[in-house]
Amino acid sequence: MPNYRPRTEAVKKQDQLSQRETELRHAIQNKLSSEKLAKAVDKYREAQLSLLKAQLHIIQDKEFQKRPHSFISEKIENNIKIWTTKSDEEIISDFKKEHNF
């Protein structure tokens, strides 16, 4: 018997996204250099994409097991396309709007 129950949600990916969000907020608030800000934006983008891909994996796993789920794969795939094509400036401006900077 395993020590830990298998996860049914992408908890670790959500934690990583939260951490990257904090790092990006810190970079924007402290007006770090453009290179450091670009690195923070890239890490934030990668965390977003990683979470979305994990959600797709959960959908595939649940569909394989014929279990119900509340995810919409088309919406997630669309968000993946959006995040892969977003520029750094768009991410920063959206982040500022979302967090009232």
N, C-alpha and C positions, 0 to 999 in steps of 0.2 A: 504494500500500500504506500502511495507517495506521501511525503511529508506535507506537501502543500497541494491544495486543490487547484486544478487548472483554471486559469482566468478565462472569463467569457467576454471581457471587455479589454480595451487597450489602455489599461491603467498606467503602465510604465510610459507609454508614448504620451499620454496626457500630462504626466508629471514632467517629462522632458520638454514638452511644449510650454508648460507653465514656467519652467526654469529659463528657457530661451526668451520668453516674453519679458521676464524680469530683467534679463541681461540687456534686451533691446531698450526697454524703458530706461534703464540706467544710462545706456549709451546716449540716448536722446536727451535726457534731462541734464546730463553733465557735459553735453556738447563735445563729445569725444572727436578725435580726428576722423576724417572721411574714410580712412582705411579701416579703422576699428569699427566705425559705424557700418561699413559695408560687410565686414565679417559678422557682426551681430545680426544684420539683416539676412545674410546667407544662412546662418545657423537657424534663425527663426523660420525661414522658408523651408529648410530641410526638415525641421521638426513638424511643421504643418503637413508637408508631404508624407512624412513617415506615419503620422497619425491617420491620415486619409487612407494610405495603403494598408495599414493595420485594420482599419474598419472594413475595407474591401475583403481582406482575408477572413475576417469574422463572418461576413456575409456568405462567402463561398463555403466556409466550414459549416455554417448553420443550414445552408441550402443542401449541402451534401448529406447532412444528417436529417434533412426534411423537418427542421425545427423552425418555428416562426421567429421573425426578427423585425425590428422597427427601422432598419436602415433602407435607404433607397440608393441602389448602386449607381444609377444614372446620375443622380445628383452628386455623389461622391466623385465619380469619374469626371464630371464637369468641373468640380472644384479642383481636382488634380490638374486639369488643363489650365485653369485660371492661374493657379499658383506657379506653374512652371513658366508661364509667359509674363507674369508680373515683373515689372522693373523694380529696382531698389527704391526709387523715388515714390512709386505708387504704393509700395508696402509701407514706407515711412509715413506718407500722407494718410493712408488708411488707418495706420496704427495710431497716429496722432488724433484723428477724428474719433476713433473708437474709444480712446482713453482720455479724451478731453485735455489735450496738451495745447 
